[in-house]
Amino acid sequence: MGNFIKDDSGKKSRNRAEETGFTLIEVLVVISIVAFLMASAVTMINFVRQKGKIARYQADVTQILKQIDIKREEKNQVLGQITGNFCSECACRAPGPTWTHDSVNTSACLATMTTSFQRIGFPNILIDPWGDPYMIDENETEFPASPDNFWSINYGGRVIVPMYAQK
């Protein structure tokens, strides 16, 4: 226990300089501050991760568009002729014209997309930053004035591939 000293009135009191430890209030304040800082850090980390995924998505879009353009010029064909399929994404649809994480990760979908990306000039299927394959829909000669497009089921809308004028 602590030493007692007499104050000016002659009463015994505890020597505060020799006391050790923190009060319950002090401990709770520190815990609250640490919890707030941790919550802020987790929020900031998730925000930065999402921004990184979006940046990678944008880089992927640029790379896919460039590779499609290179392959069309090289072969003088529209995208559907290059991939050999005018609806690569059709193998990936869930019932109805929708796409889900499960429907785009079936063996039929992955095989079709792998072949399409390889024929465009990529070594393998391209996976978006959220873990699902990019979808390709080759429409240019299928419907009048309907362009080819590709997209991620997780972010953004369809990316329109400019129409190709065969030589």
Backbone torsions as a table, in degrees:
resi	resn	phi	psi	omega
1	MET	NA	168.4	-178.6
2	GLY	-78.9	160.8	176.2
3	ASN	-78.5	146.5	177.5
4	PHE	-105.0	143.8	175.5
5	ILE	-128.2	160.4	178.0
6	LYS	-92.8	133.6	176.0
7	ASP	-86.6	-172.9	-176.5
8	ASP	-60.0	-30.1	-178.6
9	SER	-84.4	-3.2	179.0
10	GLY	91.2	-0.4	179.4
11	LYS	-83.5	150.9	176.9
12	LYS	-79.6	137.2	174.2
13	SER	-142.3	159.1	-177.7
14	ARG	-76.4	143.5	177.4
15	ASN	-81.4	106.4	-176.0
16	ARG	-63.9	-28.2	-178.6
17	ALA	-66.4	-26.5	-178.0
18	GLU	-94.4	-5.1	178.9
19	GLU	-73.6	142.1	176.7
20	THR	-123.3	159.8	178.0
21	GLY	101.1	173.5	-177.1
22	PHE	-119.1	153.9	175.6
23	THR	-78.8	163.8	179.4
24	LEU	-59.9	-40.0	179.6
25	ILE	-61.8	-44.5	-179.6
26	GLU	-61.9	-42.8	179.2
27	VAL	-64.4	-43.0	179.9
28	LEU	-65.5	-37.0	177.5
29	VAL	-63.7	-45.6	179.8
30	VAL	-63.4	-43.4	178.5
31	ILE	-61.6	-41.4	179.1
32	SER	-62.9	-42.7	179.7
33	ILE	-64.6	-44.5	179.3
34	VAL	-63.5	-41.5	179.2
35	ALA	-63.8	-41.2	178.1
36	PHE	-63.2	-44.3	179.4
37	LEU	-63.8	-39.6	178.8
38	MET	-66.5	-42.1	178.7
39	ALA	-63.4	-40.2	177.6
40	SER	-64.7	-41.3	-179.8
41	ALA	-64.9	-43.3	179.4
42	VAL	-62.9	-42.6	178.3
43	THR	-61.2	-44.7	-178.9
44	MET	-66.6	-40.1	179.2
45	ILE	-63.1	-44.2	178.9
46	ASN	-63.6	-39.1	177.5
47	PHE	-62.2	-45.6	-180.0
48	VAL	-65.7	-39.7	177.2
49	ARG	-60.8	-45.7	-179.8
50	GLN	-62.9	-42.7	178.0
51	LYS	-61.7	-38.1	177.4
52	GLY	-64.8	-40.8	178.0
53	LYS	-64.5	-41.1	179.1
54	ILE	-65.3	-40.0	177.9
55	ALA	-63.3	-41.3	177.8
56	ARG	-65.7	-40.2	177.1
57	TYR	-58.1	-45.9	-178.7
58	GLN	-64.3	-38.1	176.4
59	ALA	-66.2	-39.8	177.3
60	ASP	-61.2	-43.7	-180.0
61	VAL	-58.2	-47.4	179.6
62	THR	-60.6	-44.4	-179.0
63	GLN	-64.7	-43.1	-179.8
64	ILE	-64.3	-46.6	179.4
65	LEU	-60.3	-42.4	179.2
66	LYS	-64.0	-43.7	-177.8
67	GLN	-67.3	-38.3	176.7
68	ILE	-62.2	-45.2	-179.7
69	ASP	-62.0	-43.7	178.8
70	ILE	-61.0	-47.0	-176.3
71	LYS	-67.7	-37.8	178.2
72	ARG	-65.6	-40.8	177.8
73	GLU	-66.0	-41.4	-178.9
74	GLU	-63.4	-43.1	-174.9
75	LYS	-98.9	-13.6	-175.6
76	ASN	55.2	48.9	179.9
77	GLN	-137.6	158.4	172.4
78	VAL	-78.0	166.0	-174.1
79	LEU	-58.5	-41.6	179.7
80	GLY	-60.9	-34.7	177.0
81	GLN	-71.1	-35.5	179.8
82	ILE	-68.7	-46.6	-178.1
83	THR	-78.6	-19.1	-177.5
84	GLY	77.2	17.4	-175.6
85	ASN	-153.1	124.9	179.2
86	PHE	-93.0	10.8	174.9
87	CYS	-158.5	66.4	179.7
88	SER	-58.4	-37.7	-177.1
89	GLU	-73.5	-12.3	-178.7
90	CYS	-60.8	-31.0	179.0
91	ALA	-72.5	-7.4	-173.7
92	CYS	-107.7	-0.3	-175.7
93	ARG	-77.2	141.6	168.9
94	ALA	-77.9	175.3	176.3
95	PRO	-53.2	127.0	-173.7
96	GLY	88.4	175.5	-177.4
97	PRO	-83.8	56.6	-179.9
98	THR	-127.4	165.1	179.8
99	TRP	-132.1	136.2	177.2
100	THR	-128.7	167.1	177.5
101	HIS	-55.3	-41.9	-179.2
102	ASP	-69.1	-40.8	-176.1
103	SER	-70.5	-31.3	-179.2
104	VAL	-85.4	-3.9	178.3
105	ASN	-112.5	22.4	174.3
106	THR	-79.5	160.8	-178.8
107	SER	-64.6	-36.8	179.0
108	ALA	-64.2	-44.3	179.6
109	CYS	-64.8	-48.3	-178.0
110	LEU	-62.6	-39.2	178.9
111	ALA	-65.7	-44.2	179.9
112	THR	-64.3	-46.1	-179.5
113	MET	-66.9	-37.7	177.9
114	THR	-60.3	-48.1	179.3
115	THR	-60.4	-45.1	-179.2
116	SER	-61.7	-46.7	179.8
117	PHE	-66.5	-36.5	177.6
118	GLN	-65.7	-39.9	179.3
119	ARG	-69.5	-24.8	175.2
120	ILE	-75.9	-22.6	177.7
121	GLY	122.7	6.6	176.6
122	PHE	-90.7	149.7	-178.9
123	PRO	-68.7	-22.5	-177.3
124	ASN	-159.0	-177.2	176.9
125	ILE	-63.1	147.2	175.8
126	LEU	-98.7	129.6	-179.3
127	ILE	-106.7	134.4	179.8
128	ASP	-72.6	167.7	-177.6
129	PRO	-62.4	-14.5	-179.9
130	TRP	-96.2	1.4	173.0
131	GLY	99.6	6.3	179.2
132	ASP	-113.9	153.3	179.8
133	PRO	-70.6	149.6	171.4
134	TYR	-70.4	144.2	178.8
135	MET	-98.4	139.3	177.3
136	ILE	-119.8	134.5	175.5
137	ASP	-129.7	108.3	-177.3
138	GLU	-90.2	105.3	-174.0
139	ASN	-116.5	-9.6	-163.5
140	GLU	-50.7	-44.0	179.9
141	THR	-102.6	-1.9	-177.9
142	GLU	-77.2	-44.3	179.5
143	PHE	-124.5	143.4	178.5
144	PRO	-59.8	129.9	177.0
145	ALA	55.5	30.6	176.9
146	SER	-108.7	113.6	-174.7
147	PRO	-78.4	161.6	171.3
148	ASP	-67.4	156.4	176.8
149	ASN	-156.4	163.8	173.9
150	PHE	-145.3	164.0	-177.6
151	TRP	-166.0	167.3	170.7
152	SER	-104.3	137.9	178.5
153	ILE	-73.6	-8.8	-174.6
154	ASN	-101.8	-19.3	-173.2
155	TYR	-154.2	143.5	174.1
156	GLY	68.0	178.8	177.6
157	GLY	-100.9	-166.0	178.1
158	ARG	-70.8	139.4	176.0
159	VAL	-96.5	118.5	-177.6
160	ILE	-81.0	129.1	175.5
161	VAL	-90.2	123.9	-179.2
162	PRO	-54.7	145.9	179.5
163	MET	-59.8	149.6	-177.9
164	TYR	-110.9	127.6	177.2
165	ALA	-96.7	106.6	-179.7
166	GLN	-64.9	147.1	-178.8
167	LYS	-88.6	NA	NA
